Amino acid sequence: MQREEKLQGLPEYQPGDKIYKLFNHDIVIIRGKDEEFIIKIVKLKKNRSV
């Protein structure tokens, strides 16, 4: 039950949605017809040294 309660507040997307929408969140749920995924978004620092 606690796990389901935590998932209710997460933003939900479907396969085919634009990927840039995910970058506004830390964790999202992707709900397809047969499968569901929880994806954690982590921004990596870009190393600009040449």
PDB file of N, H, CA, C and O in Angstrom:
ATOM      1  N   MET A   1       0.811  -1.200   0.000  1.00  0.00           N
ATOM      2  CA  MET A   1       0.000   0.000   0.000  1.00  0.00           C
ATOM      3  C   MET A   1       0.854   1.265   0.000  1.00  0.00           C
ATOM      4  O   MET A   1       0.562   2.200  -0.745  1.00  0.00           O
ATOM      5  N   GLN A   2       1.902   1.310   0.819  1.00  0.00           N
ATOM      6  H   GLN A   2       2.139   0.550   1.424  1.00  0.00           H
ATOM      7  CA  GLN A   2       2.731   2.513   0.885  1.00  0.00           C
ATOM      8  C   GLN A   2       3.379   2.797  -0.459  1.00  0.00           C
ATOM      9  O   GLN A   2       3.502   3.953  -0.864  1.00  0.00           O
ATOM     10  N   ARG A   3       3.787   1.756  -1.142  1.00  0.00           N
ATOM     11  H   ARG A   3       3.687   0.817  -0.813  1.00  0.00           H
ATOM     12  CA  ARG A   3       4.444   1.929  -2.437  1.00  0.00           C
ATOM     13  C   ARG A   3       3.479   2.562  -3.437  1.00  0.00           C
ATOM     14  O   ARG A   3       3.870   3.454  -4.190  1.00  0.00           O
ATOM     15  N   GLU A   4       2.228   2.112  -3.455  1.00  0.00           N
ATOM     16  H   GLU A   4       1.910   1.387  -2.844  1.00  0.00           H
ATOM     17  CA  GLU A   4       1.226   2.666  -4.364  1.00  0.00           C
ATOM     18  C   GLU A   4       0.923   4.120  -4.024  1.00  0.00           C
ATOM     19  O   GLU A   4       0.707   4.932  -4.924  1.00  0.00           O
ATOM     20  N   GLU A   5       0.905   4.456  -2.745  1.00  0.00           N
ATOM     21  H   GLU A   5       1.080   3.796  -2.014  1.00  0.00           H
ATOM     22  CA  GLU A   5       0.646   5.835  -2.331  1.00  0.00           C
ATOM     23  C   GLU A   5       1.760   6.756  -2.806  1.00  0.00           C
ATOM     24  O   GLU A   5       1.490   7.882  -3.225  1.00  0.00           O
ATOM     25  N   LYS A   6       2.997   6.302  -2.749  1.00  0.00           N
ATOM     26  H   LYS A   6       3.216   5.388  -2.408  1.00  0.00           H
ATOM     27  CA  LYS A   6       4.130   7.107  -3.211  1.00  0.00           C
ATOM     28  C   LYS A   6       4.060   7.338  -4.717  1.00  0.00           C
ATOM     29  O   LYS A   6       4.439   8.407  -5.195  1.00  0.00           O
ATOM     30  N   LEU A   7       3.583   6.352  -5.465  1.00  0.00           N
ATOM     31  H   LEU A   7       3.276   5.483  -5.076  1.00  0.00           H
ATOM     32  CA  LEU A   7       3.529   6.448  -6.920  1.00  0.00           C
ATOM     33  C   LEU A   7       2.442   7.401  -7.402  1.00  0.00           C
ATOM     34  O   LEU A   7       2.539   7.924  -8.512  1.00  0.00           O
ATOM     35  N   GLN A   8       1.416   7.637  -6.602  1.00  0.00           N
ATOM     36  H   GLN A   8       1.338   7.213  -5.700  1.00  0.00           H
ATOM     37  CA  GLN A   8       0.304   8.476  -7.034  1.00  0.00           C
ATOM     38  C   GLN A   8       0.721   9.907  -7.307  1.00  0.00           C
ATOM     39  O   GLN A   8       0.115  10.557  -8.159  1.00  0.00           O
ATOM     40  N   GLY A   9       1.719  10.424  -6.629  1.00  0.00           N
ATOM     41  H   GLY A   9       2.212   9.897  -5.937  1.00  0.00           H
ATOM     42  CA  GLY A   9       2.141  11.800  -6.817  1.00  0.00           C
ATOM     43  C   GLY A   9       3.127  12.003  -7.964  1.00  0.00           C
ATOM     44  O   GLY A   9       3.484  13.142  -8.267  1.00  0.00           O
ATOM     45  N   LEU A  10       3.574  10.927  -8.607  1.00  0.00           N
ATOM     46  H   LEU A  10       3.284  10.002  -8.361  1.00  0.00           H
ATOM     47  CA  LEU A  10       4.571  11.038  -9.672  1.00  0.00           C
ATOM     48  C   LEU A  10       3.912  11.393 -11.003  1.00  0.00           C
ATOM     49  O   LEU A  10       2.808  10.934 -11.294  1.00  0.00           O
ATOM     50  N   PRO A  11       4.593  12.216 -11.815  1.00  0.00           N
ATOM     51  CA  PRO A  11       4.066  12.523 -13.144  1.00  0.00           C
ATOM     52  C   PRO A  11       4.065  11.271 -14.025  1.00  0.00           C
ATOM     53  O   PRO A  11       4.975  10.446 -13.949  1.00  0.00           O
ATOM     54  N   GLU A  12       3.030  11.143 -14.860  1.00  0.00           N
ATOM     55  H   GLU A  12       2.291  11.814 -14.922  1.00  0.00           H
ATOM     56  CA  GLU A  12       2.890   9.969 -15.716  1.00  0.00           C
ATOM     57  C   GLU A  12       2.968  10.350 -17.184  1.00  0.00           C
ATOM     58  O   GLU A  12       2.430  11.371 -17.612  1.00  0.00           O
ATOM     59  N   TYR A  13       3.650   9.504 -17.942  1.00  0.00           N
ATOM     60  H   TYR A  13       4.087   8.674 -17.595  1.00  0.00           H
ATOM     61  CA  TYR A  13       3.770   9.679 -19.388  1.00  0.00           C
ATOM     62  C   TYR A  13       3.488   8.351 -20.061  1.00  0.00           C
ATOM     63  O   TYR A  13       3.427   7.310 -19.407  1.00  0.00           O
ATOM     64  N   GLN A  14       3.316   8.396 -21.383  1.00  0.00           N
ATOM     65  H   GLN A  14       3.365   9.242 -21.914  1.00  0.00           H
ATOM     66  CA  GLN A  14       3.065   7.198 -22.172  1.00  0.00           C
ATOM     67  C   GLN A  14       4.160   7.052 -23.219  1.00  0.00           C
ATOM     68  O   GLN A  14       4.784   8.040 -23.606  1.00  0.00           O
ATOM     69  N   PRO A  15       4.399   5.819 -23.683  1.00  0.00           N
ATOM     70  CA  PRO A  15       5.353   5.644 -24.769  1.00  0.00           C
ATOM     71  C   PRO A  15       4.938   6.526 -25.953  1.00  0.00           C
ATOM     72  O   PRO A  15       3.763   6.580 -26.316  1.00  0.00           O
ATOM     73  N   GLY A  16       5.906   7.207 -26.540  1.00  0.00           N
ATOM     74  H   GLY A  16       6.861   7.163 -26.245  1.00  0.00           H
ATOM     75  CA  GLY A  16       5.618   8.106 -27.652  1.00  0.00           C
ATOM     76  C   GLY A  16       5.601   9.567 -27.250  1.00  0.00           C
ATOM     77  O   GLY A  16       5.673  10.443 -28.111  1.00  0.00           O
ATOM     78  N   ASP A  17       5.506   9.854 -25.936  1.00  0.00           N
ATOM     79  H   ASP A  17       5.447   9.142 -25.236  1.00  0.00           H
ATOM     80  CA  ASP A  17       5.584  11.243 -25.480  1.00  0.00           C
ATOM     81  C   ASP A  17       6.987  11.777 -25.738  1.00  0.00           C
ATOM     82  O   ASP A  17       7.949  11.011 -25.795  1.00  0.00           O
ATOM     83  N   LYS A  18       7.098  13.068 -25.891  1.00  0.00           N
ATOM     84  H   LYS A  18       6.316  13.690 -25.845  1.00  0.00           H
ATOM     85  CA  LYS A  18       8.399  13.693 -26.155  1.00  0.00           C
ATOM     86  C   LYS A  18       9.309  13.545 -24.941  1.00  0.00           C
ATOM     87  O   LYS A  18       8.885  13.793 -23.812  1.00  0.00           O
ATOM     88  N   ILE A  19      10.544  13.146 -25.166  1.00  0.00           N
ATOM     89  H   ILE A  19      10.889  12.944 -26.083  1.00  0.00           H
ATOM     90  CA  ILE A  19      11.480  12.860 -24.075  1.00  0.00           C
ATOM     91  C   ILE A  19      11.841  14.112 -23.284  1.00  0.00           C
ATOM     92  O   ILE A  19      12.124  14.015 -22.090  1.00  0.00           O
ATOM     93  N   TYR A  20      11.838  15.281 -23.913  1.00  0.00           N
ATOM     94  H   TYR A  20      11.608  15.360 -24.883  1.00  0.00           H
ATOM     95  CA  TYR A  20      12.224  16.496 -23.192  1.00  0.00           C
ATOM     96  C   TYR A  20      11.252  16.814 -22.059  1.00  0.00           C
ATOM     97  O   TYR A  20      11.620  17.545 -21.139  1.00  0.00           O
ATOM     98  N   LYS A  21      10.033  16.297 -22.091  1.00  0.00           N
ATOM     99  H   LYS A  21       9.735  15.703 -22.839  1.00  0.00           H
ATOM    100  CA  LYS A  21       9.074  16.518 -21.006  1.00  0.00           C
ATOM    101  C   LYS A  21       9.550  15.857 -19.712  1.00  0.00           C
ATOM    102  O   LYS A  21       9.236  16.329 -18.619  1.00  0.00           O
ATOM    103  N   LEU A  22      10.299  14.775 -19.837  1.00  0.00           N
ATOM    104  H   LEU A  22      10.554  14.392 -20.724  1.00  0.00           H
ATOM    105  CA  LEU A  22      10.777  14.046 -18.661  1.00  0.00           C
ATOM    106  C   LEU A  22      11.800  14.845 -17.874  1.00  0.00           C
ATOM    107  O   LEU A  22      11.931  14.662 -16.664  1.00  0.00           O
ATOM    108  N   PHE A  23      12.531  15.735 -18.551  1.00  0.00           N
ATOM    109  H   PHE A  23      12.425  15.884 -19.534  1.00  0.00           H
ATOM    110  CA  PHE A  23      13.640  16.435 -17.915  1.00  0.00           C
ATOM    111  C   PHE A  23      13.197  17.456 -16.877  1.00  0.00           C
ATOM    112  O   PHE A  23      14.039  17.989 -16.154  1.00  0.00           O
ATOM    113  N   ASN A  24      11.913  17.744 -16.781  1.00  0.00           N
ATOM    114  H   ASN A  24      11.229  17.312 -17.368  1.00  0.00           H
ATOM    115  CA  ASN A  24      11.397  18.674 -15.776  1.00  0.00           C
ATOM    116  C   ASN A  24      11.164  17.988 -14.432  1.00  0.00           C
ATOM    117  O   ASN A  24      10.756  18.642 -13.472  1.00  0.00           O
ATOM    118  N   HIS A  25      11.415  16.692 -14.349  1.00  0.00           N
ATOM    119  H   HIS A  25      11.746  16.161 -15.129  1.00  0.00           H
ATOM    120  CA  HIS A  25      11.110  15.914 -13.151  1.00  0.00           C
ATOM    121  C   HIS A  25      12.325  15.097 -12.719  1.00  0.00           C
ATOM    122  O   HIS A  25      13.265  14.902 -13.489  1.00  0.00           O
ATOM    123  N   ASP A  26      12.288  14.622 -11.472  1.00  0.00           N
ATOM    124  H   ASP A  26      11.525  14.781 -10.846  1.00  0.00           H
ATOM    125  CA  ASP A  26      13.339  13.735 -10.967  1.00  0.00           C
ATOM    126  C   ASP A  26      12.979  12.265 -11.195  1.00  0.00           C
ATOM    127  O   ASP A  26      13.840  11.445 -11.514  1.00  0.00           O
ATOM    128  N   ILE A  27      11.691  11.948 -11.026  1.00  0.00           N
ATOM    129  H   ILE A  27      10.992  12.614 -10.767  1.00  0.00           H
ATOM    130  CA  ILE A  27      11.208  10.579 -11.199  1.00  0.00           C
ATOM    131  C   ILE A  27       9.889  10.640 -11.964  1.00  0.00           C
ATOM    132  O   ILE A  27       9.043  11.486 -11.672  1.00  0.00           O
ATOM    133  N   VAL A  28       9.705   9.752 -12.938  1.00  0.00           N
ATOM    134  H   VAL A  28      10.392   9.065 -13.175  1.00  0.00           H
ATOM    135  CA  VAL A  28       8.465   9.700 -13.711  1.00  0.00           C
ATOM    136  C   VAL A  28       8.011   8.250 -13.860  1.00  0.00           C
ATOM    137  O   VAL A  28       8.795   7.315 -13.695  1.00  0.00           O
ATOM    138  N   ILE A  29       6.731   8.086 -14.174  1.00  0.00           N
ATOM    139  H   ILE A  29       6.094   8.845 -14.307  1.00  0.00           H
ATOM    140  CA  ILE A  29       6.180   6.774 -14.480  1.00  0.00           C
ATOM    141  C   ILE A  29       5.826   6.761 -15.961  1.00  0.00           C
ATOM    142  O   ILE A  29       5.192   7.688 -16.465  1.00  0.00           O
ATOM    143  N   ILE A  30       6.236   5.711 -16.648  1.00  0.00           N
ATOM    144  H   ILE A  30       6.751   4.958 -16.238  1.00  0.00           H
ATOM    145  CA  ILE A  30       5.846   5.497 -18.035  1.00  0.00           C
ATOM    146  C   ILE A  30       4.884   4.313 -18.028  1.00  0.00           C
ATOM    147  O   ILE A  30       5.253   3.206 -17.634  1.00  0.00           O
ATOM    148  N   ARG A  31       3.654   4.550 -18.465  1.00  0.00           N
ATOM    149  H   ARG A  31       3.355   5.449 -18.786  1.00  0.00           H
ATOM    150  CA  ARG A  31       2.648   3.487 -18.481  1.00  0.00           C
ATOM    151  C   ARG A  31       2.320   3.115 -19.925  1.00  0.00           C
ATOM    152  O   ARG A  31       1.798   3.924 -20.692  1.00  0.00           O
ATOM    153  N   GLY A  32       2.637   1.876 -20.271  1.00  0.00           N
ATOM    154  H   GLY A  32       3.061   1.219 -19.648  1.00  0.00           H
ATOM    155  CA  GLY A  32       2.294   1.342 -21.581  1.00  0.00           C
ATOM    156  C   GLY A  32       1.088   0.424 -21.462  1.00  0.00           C
ATOM    157  O   GLY A  32       0.463   0.347 -20.404  1.00  0.00           O
ATOM    158  N   LYS A  33       0.764  -0.265 -22.537  1.00  0.00           N
ATOM    159  H   LYS A  33       1.271  -0.202 -23.397  1.00  0.00           H
ATOM    160  CA  LYS A  33      -0.377  -1.187 -22.514  1.00  0.00           C
ATOM    161  C   LYS A  33      -0.120  -2.364 -21.583  1.00  0.00           C
ATOM    162  O   LYS A  33      -0.989  -2.750 -20.801  1.00  0.00           O
ATOM    163  N   ASP A  34       1.082  -2.932 -21.674  1.00  0.00           N
ATOM    164  H   ASP A  34       1.787  -2.619 -22.309  1.00  0.00           H
ATOM    165  CA  ASP A  34       1.386  -4.153 -20.924  1.00  0.00           C
ATOM    166  C   ASP A  34       2.397  -3.962 -19.809  1.00  0.00           C
ATOM    167  O   ASP A  34       2.511  -4.811 -18.926  1.00  0.00           O
ATOM    168  N   GLU A  35       3.135  -2.851 -19.837  1.00  0.00           N
ATOM    169  H   GLU A  35       3.042  -2.161 -20.555  1.00  0.00           H
ATOM    170  CA  GLU A  35       4.213  -2.659 -18.866  1.00  0.00           C
ATOM    171  C   GLU A  35       4.186  -1.253 -18.287  1.00  0.00           C
ATOM    172  O   GLU A  35       3.665  -0.316 -18.891  1.00  0.00           O
ATOM    173  N   GLU A  36       4.762  -1.137 -17.100  1.00  0.00           N
ATOM    174  H   GLU A  36       5.185  -1.899 -16.609  1.00  0.00           H
ATOM    175  CA  GLU A  36       4.944   0.160 -16.458  1.00  0.00           C
ATOM    176  C   GLU A  36       6.399   0.272 -16.035  1.00  0.00           C
ATOM    177  O   GLU A  36       7.012  -0.703 -15.603  1.00  0.00           O
ATOM    178  N   PHE A  37       6.942   1.480 -16.167  1.00  0.00           N
ATOM    179  H   PHE A  37       6.444   2.273 -16.518  1.00  0.00           H
ATOM    180  CA  PHE A  37       8.326   1.727 -15.784  1.00  0.00           C
ATOM    181  C   PHE A  37       8.386   2.940 -14.880  1.00  0.00           C
ATOM    182  O   PHE A  37       7.626   3.892 -15.058  1.00  0.00           O
ATOM    183  N   ILE A  38       9.282   2.910 -13.914  1.00  0.00           N
ATOM    184  H   ILE A  38       9.900   2.137 -13.770  1.00  0.00           H
ATOM    185  CA  ILE A  38       9.616   4.087 -13.119  1.00  0.00           C
ATOM    186  C   ILE A  38      11.016   4.476 -13.544  1.00  0.00           C
ATOM    187  O   ILE A  38      11.936   3.659 -13.509  1.00  0.00           O
ATOM    188  N   ILE A  39      11.172   5.729 -13.946  1.00  0.00           N
ATOM    189  H   ILE A  39      10.424   6.392 -13.974  1.00  0.00           H
ATOM    190  CA  ILE A  39      12.463   6.197 -14.441  1.00  0.00           C
ATOM    191  C   ILE A  39      12.942   7.347 -13.576  1.00  0.00           C
ATOM    192  O   ILE A  39      12.209   8.311 -13.348  1.00  0.00           O
ATOM    193  N   LYS A  40      14.177   7.245 -13.092  1.00  0.00           N
ATOM    194  H   LYS A  40      14.772   6.462 -13.277  1.00  0.00           H
ATOM    195  CA  LYS A  40      14.803   8.319 -12.329  1.00  0.00           C
ATOM    196  C   LYS A  40      15.674   9.128 -13.283  1.00  0.00           C
ATOM    197  O   LYS A  40      16.511   8.571 -13.994  1.00  0.00           O
ATOM    198  N   ILE A  41      15.474  10.442 -13.297  1.00  0.00           N
ATOM    199  H   ILE A  41      14.794  10.895 -12.720  1.00  0.00           H
ATOM    200  CA  ILE A  41      16.212  11.332 -14.184  1.00  0.00           C
ATOM    201  C   ILE A  41      17.355  11.959 -13.388  1.00  0.00           C
ATOM    202  O   ILE A  41      17.127  12.580 -12.349  1.00  0.00           O
ATOM    203  N   VAL A  42      18.574  11.797 -13.875  1.00  0.00           N
ATOM    204  H   VAL A  42      18.759  11.293 -14.719  1.00  0.00           H
ATOM    205  CA  VAL A  42      19.748  12.364 -13.224  1.00  0.00           C
ATOM    206  C   VAL A  42      20.504  13.192 -14.246  1.00  0.00           C
ATOM    207  O   VAL A  42      20.866  12.690 -15.310  1.00  0.00           O
ATOM    208  N   LYS A  43      20.744  14.459 -13.931  1.00  0.00           N
ATOM    209  H   LYS A  43      20.450  14.867 -13.067  1.00  0.00           H
ATOM    210  CA  LYS A  43      21.480  15.329 -14.836  1.00  0.00           C
ATOM    211  C   LYS A  43      22.973  15.154 -14.578  1.00  0.00           C
ATOM    212  O   LYS A  43      23.428  15.226 -13.436  1.00  0.00           O
ATOM    213  N   LEU A  44      23.718  14.927 -15.637  1.00  0.00           N
ATOM    214  H   LEU A  44      23.348  14.868 -16.564  1.00  0.00           H
ATOM    215  CA  LEU A  44      25.164  14.782 -15.540  1.00  0.00           C
ATOM    216  C   LEU A  44      25.817  16.110 -15.876  1.00  0.00           C
ATOM    217  O   LEU A  44      25.355  16.843 -16.750  1.00  0.00           O
ATOM    218  N   LYS A  45      26.900  16.409 -15.167  1.00  0.00           N
ATOM    219  H   LYS A  45      27.275  15.814 -14.457  1.00  0.00           H
ATOM    220  CA  LYS A  45      27.642  17.633 -15.475  1.00  0.00           C
ATOM    221  C   LYS A  45      28.453  17.396 -16.737  1.00  0.00           C
ATOM    222  O   LYS A  45      29.048  16.334 -16.917  1.00  0.00           O
ATOM    223  N   LYS A  46      28.471  18.382 -17.595  1.00  0.00           N
ATOM    224  H   LYS A  46      27.988  19.245 -17.449  1.00  0.00           H
ATOM    225  CA  LYS A  46      29.228  18.274 -18.836  1.00  0.00           C
ATOM    226  C   LYS A  46      30.627  18.819 -18.600  1.00  0.00           C
ATOM    227  O   LYS A  46      30.792  19.939 -18.118  1.00  0.00           O
ATOM    228  N   ASN A  47      31.630  18.027 -18.938  1.00  0.00           N
ATOM    229  H   ASN A  47      31.496  17.116 -19.329  1.00  0.00           H
ATOM    230  CA  ASN A  47      33.018  18.435 -18.768  1.00  0.00           C
ATOM    231  C   ASN A  47      33.445  19.212 -20.009  1.00  0.00           C
ATOM    232  O   ASN A  47      33.494  18.653 -21.105  1.00  0.00           O
ATOM    233  N   ARG A  48      33.750  20.485 -19.844  1.00  0.00           N
ATOM    234  H   ARG A  48      33.710  20.939 -18.954  1.00  0.00           H
ATOM    235  CA  ARG A  48      34.089  21.333 -20.986  1.00  0.00           C
ATOM    236  C   ARG A  48      35.596  21.463 -21.203  1.00  0.00           C
ATOM    237  O   ARG A  48      36.012  22.241 -22.061  1.00  0.00           O
ATOM    238  N   SER A  49      36.428  20.732 -20.461  1.00  0.00           N
ATOM    239  H   SER A  49      36.090  20.100 -19.764  1.00  0.00           H
ATOM    240  CA  SER A  49      37.880  20.824 -20.668  1.00  0.00           C
ATOM    241  C   SER A  49      38.250  20.196 -22.004  1.00  0.00           C
ATOM    242  O   SER A  49      37.742  19.141 -22.384  1.00  0.00           O
ATOM    243  N   VAL A  50      39.140  20.870 -22.695  1.00  0.00           N
ATOM    244  H   VAL A  50      39.553  21.727 -22.387  1.00  0.00           H
ATOM    245  CA  VAL A  50      39.591  20.347 -23.993  1.00  0.00           C
ATOM    246  C   VAL A  50      41.075  20.093 -23.939  1.00  0.00           C
ATOM    247  O   VAL A  50      41.662  19.650 -24.926  1.00  0.00           O
TER     248      VAL A  50
END
